């Protein structure tokens, strides 16, 4: 007998239920929840699929100092270890777990939830999206993951997460920018407003570097994107130099007179150069030689 597959959760009620835990984790100043357990810290492991890989050291130090003084106010959300061991895996609250280790705590309050792998990943992404200090690229990547991995639409995400649809759409467009520009967004050298003005621009990278160098505002960036970069591209060694109008006209007149393609290469500042005449057949070559009065028999 085949087992019945688990019914997929719809976004609305399903995500709303997940959001109840996430909201508590993201806003620790809210009314503390009573923990289900107090667990030895060594029995807790981070989620290996946690999408957030970097934790700023400064805020982490501040959190560790606060925990050392007041303890952990909001319990972490965990599930029992998927491998069937005695420990627990973090669903939400990895920053507090890291800070608790720095503060040398031996035990941590937790809320135990029975979430599957899909729900754990979904919560981790939502938790990161709701962070105030999240950079726009990581936030956009979170929306993209929720849409691609879980089939959520921008409209449904907008309703469930309390974000406008235009906010979600505009942030996701940032992911079309070159990786170097995205790195400027992650580091804070550019804002999302700066970057939006560069989307689809054929000189976006050059403009981004100029914006940073000149410390332009978003309004100034929008104007710059319309007229193009003020910092000109350096000439590439060996790149062809545009021909002057007189040389082009001589080429055209000779080509019309001979009925063959004539190319003149006359480097600027030099007396000499070369002229190339292309012929398509031996008959054309004979005609050319006659024209020069040097017929070869």
Buried (B, 14 or more C-beta within 10 A) or exposed (E): EEEEEEEEBEBEEBBEEBBEBBBBBBEBEEEEBEBBBEBEEEBBBEBEEBBBEEEEEEEBEEBBEBBBEEEBBBBBBBBBBEEEEEBBBBBBBBBBBBBBBBBEBEBBBBBBBEBEEEBBBBBBBBBBBBBEEBBBBBBBBBBBBBBEEBEBEBEBBBBBBEBEBEBBEBBBBBBEBEEEBBEBBBEEBBBBBBBBBBBEBEEBBBBBBBBBEEEBEBEBBBEBBEEEBEEEEEEEEEEEEEBEEEBEEBBEEBBEEBEBEBBBEBEEEEEEEEEEBEBEEEEBBEBBEEBEEEEEE
